[in-house]
Amino acid sequence: MKVTAIIPDDIVGDVQKYSGGMNITDSINMALKDWLYVKRIASLNEEVGQNPLCFKDNFSINEIRSNRNRS
């Protein structure tokens, strides 16, 4: 998608510097992908915080690992 946006030069410069992109478009794409990654992780953390994982009473990671190693 082609987009026109007014972004301050200092922000574009920092994005290029820290992303290591080959050009402005590449740098902004990388920055947006990284930002989305962070936001998705934060959202998942919030969801897990509100609905913690629950394990069965007889849950054993060692049993699961030993079954997986037999395959």
Secondary structure, 3 states (H helix, E strand, C coil): CCCCCCCCHHHHHHHHHHHCCCCHHHHHHHHHHHHHHHHHHHHHHHHHHHCCCCCCCCCCHHHHHHHHHHC
